């Protein structure tokens, strides 16, 4: 252990991060069961209210907004899982077929770059490319004009003001932003497959597609399973930063998600109107659902493939 102390020292910042931002906030769960409405009143000083916040959230005054946010969150996450999960895998397969290491490194670095661009910059680019500007006679963005030219959207459409386009914009931009970075794990899994397996497949006359089907994908299966289980646990976790920067009053019906609902009710946008117990109950409900999704996916995976997260 003494000779490996630098490796253990590298864990310290990570452990501090998780302790401060993941472990300590668990205490805030109590807010869901207390009558806490003002940010200046501590959790310990607030009286218990039982399950009042949950009733208010599920069937009370906040129910319409909450269930709308829940449906939007689930829809965005499911579409993101269906269309976004395979893209990093396909990218990793493409990268593994590039013979030149220099060219492959350049392509990989370029594909990683969007992940390191600020969310504010990403949303600004999306707005400029699709919306253009606020001037009455200003033309739509370049991409919007292209979509009109090829007939994907009607002439004169302002995509950022139409609720039916919000989910597509959010999901496609998310795939572009994270596909390259997400391919790192899958590329490592491909590189870990023994070359002798491909050699044997080539001797048997397997084509490139057959090698991918019978050698590469089975070799990646454990990694794919673990990543899918983790991704399922994030089905109800749509970050509020990008949504807040992209949505507006016109797209609210399809853009409001649980995280923006929690931020709004919890007082991030209006501290004087903060109702922390309702916001905390919504977040706790979200976390419990995510936990059961992970447990269910892990159980099914263990029964079907003998590969599981735990």
Buried (B, 14 or more C-beta within 10 A) or exposed (E): EEEEEEEEEEEEEEEEEEEEEEEEEEEBBBBBBBBBBEEEBEBEEBEEBEEBBBBBBBEBEBEEBBBBBBBBBBBBBEBBBEBBBEBBBEBBBBBBEBEEEEEBEEBBEEBBEBBEEEBEEBBEBBBEBBBBEEEEEEEBBEBBBEBBEEEEBEEEBBBBBBBEBBBEBBBBBBBBBBBBBBBBBBBEBBEEBEEEBBEEBBEEEBEEEEBBEBBBBEBBEBBBBBBBBEBBBBBBBBEBBBBBBBBEEBBBBBBBBBBBBBBBBBBBEEEEEBBBBBBBBBBBBBBEBBEEBBBEBBEEBBEEEEBBBE
